[in-house]
Amino acid sequence: MPHSRRIFLVRTGLAAGGACLLPACFHAPAPFRFFTQAEADCLEALCECIIPGDDAPGAREAGVIYYIDRQLSGFFKKHQSAYRLGIQTLAGLVHGAVWQPLRGARRNRANRCAGAPGSRRCGTSGMAGDGRTPVFSAHSRPYHAGILRTAPARRQPRLCQLPHAGNRLSAGDRPQ
Amino acid sequence: MNSQNPEAMSSEHYNAIVVGAGAGGGVVAKQLAFNGLKVLLLERGGWPDYDAHINDELISQRTWVLGTAFGPDGNKSPRVFVAPDGSRRVVVPTEGYDYNHIAECVGSGTVSYGAMAWRFMPEDFRMRSTYGAVEGSTLDDWPVSYDDLEPCYEKAEWEIGVAGDDYQNPFAPPRKKAHPMPPFEYNREGRVLADAAKRLGLHPFPLPMLRNSVPYGGRPACIRNRTCCGYACPVDGKNGTQNTVIPAALATGNCTLRTHCKVTEVMMDKSGRATGVRMFDERDRGVEIAADLVVVAGSAIETARLLLNSKSPLFPNGAGNNHDWVGRNLQGHAYTGAFGLFDYDILDYIGPGACVGFCDFNHHNPGIIGGGLLANEFNRLPYLFSNIRPPGARRWGKAHKDFQRQNFLRLSQVVGPIQEMPMFDARVQLDPEVVDHWGMPVPALSGHRHPLDREHCEFLSARAEEILKEAGAVETWQSVGGGKGLSGGQHQVGTARMGNDPKTSVVNKYGQVHDIDNLFVADGSMLVTGGGFNPVLTIMALGYWVGDYIAATWKGTGFKS
């Protein structure tokens, strides 16, 4: 199909738990309103797992983390503590692992969202690891060091094997 | 919190106060105003505003993760959900099925609905007689028949506006007059499914819709956009009470509409008659307004809540609740069906999607009590689509993303609402602790579905999958509804049941609350059973039925004999 990617962008806008909206990446990122940098790194890595970048933007390139941050500062303020706890738990589960692409191309924000509205690529140099599924390597310096002070050594689950949290909208019972 | 000003008795006096400007209330207000009664129509929401949310999928009546486009405001109107283990928690509209929300605006759900316009079949009014008693369920006959309501269906179809052609549906109930507008043409998906169904010996037909297939009622024809179900119409080509009967009522000069008014109580005197309503007005001031009669039309949950909160010496447990039936039998619709993945773009995006229906599975299927219609589904936007994956498919990663972009136009769903078995313990109560913005106890929702609902859903889903297979889907899977949870969402009905026996119902066949001759109910609450159909046209028909009864028996300041 011609322009399929473009059509995809226009029609879908992605759906990482409903959190991924493209317009967020057309603006220079603002400071976080709720997350600490470490929390944002952790959650962004998870989001990139859900919707990875390929020839179309993934969660990171789309700036999902800013969208979530703003929702948690506004409409979903009541979920702040749940997110904070969830991120801490996640960080504990992946203790010892490191997000290679994250560490490698340490988030050149200016480049990351340089794309003009409507441009075919949203950001050009930020596709760390070329958007491949991120890889964990155990026994490296924990990237979440700022979140958890200490954690016991334990078996390392791969982040991407975490069960999907599920979606509250069930397939049946759709409003008509 | 609300202002604590002493309540002021308004000097206004109306013949009738109608609480709720939705499908039932809008019609009743119009019938009464046309018959010369001075009517006050009260709505807790405002006029719907298309421009406020346009096509924002995450703020719609279909996907409410970031709020509901047409209310209610969760900060002002929370509810309590009581889990089967008895634990209680406060829920807000973004929690969807535990909140069981509908719209809160002039027109209510008729602004944002998909607008299927079904007449119930004669059997739907005689469920107990047709199928016998069902253990564990309060399944019963209605005190009115299809023939009683037929003229009211016709009024609803012509005054509000329905496009359709029932003559293509051999299971359609008898009618005296055709639909006022021709049916919509099938889109590509509709054609493929209709052809497949015919090969299976089924009887496809174009869905009857409260939408303009041609200009009607001074408004334009539908532009067939994809954001219809769950959204307001950008060209006003979808017909609800907000753009038909309510403006007509206002034009008579006999009807006053007040928005953002929250009625908290129907006032009752010592002799057990309604004297008016107590409410908070648009500026949250407590007001009492007197009327000769009151019609409650707040939909199944809010109507039950209002009746329960209207306590008086003769009705200490709420108006019409001396036999503990108010708020019970809360029903909705388990949606059930199947998905089919095609190897070509079966969706051509001629909206709103749903266009072909099948009534082969409404009644007369061995072992099935009631059954339900099937139809192709309304177009989805990306967020809803992201929730649809074959069983076992990854819901994250590249596979998830690839499915989204490759199959967005290749997925068809055949789905329908099952006739649920009413349950005495599926109910609305007043919460003993939590109050809303105005200090009124919030609805506490509890109960669960009958186990038969699941079996019936399995039956209907299997039929849906057969149609999709025959249509050439390369992969199919079922989505079976009817789990154990409480029902009663967008098709909420049943909480002020019609009946001849005051001991086992709340209102009589004319919507008149037993033992309170000037208090009526005119909304989905009256329905004894929810049918295997979207109930809105039946609710509108009942609005005409109740309104005509009041008008016919009204004489000046009271009722004729």
Interface residues (C-beta under 8 A of the other chain):
Chain A: S4 R5 F8 R11 T12 G13 L14 A15 G18 C49 I50 I51 P52 D54 A56 G58 Q71 F75 T133 C160 H164 N167 R168 L169 S170 A171 G172 D173 R174 P175 Q176
Chain B: L58 Q61 R62 T63 V65 L66 G67 E95 G96 Y97 Y113 G114 M116 C229 G230 H333 A334 Y335 T336 G337 F339 A354 E377 F378 P382 Y383 L384 F385 S386 N387 I388 R394 R395 W396 G397 K398 H400 K401 Q404 R405 F408 V415 P417 C457 S479 V480 G481 G482 G483 G489 Q490 H491 N534
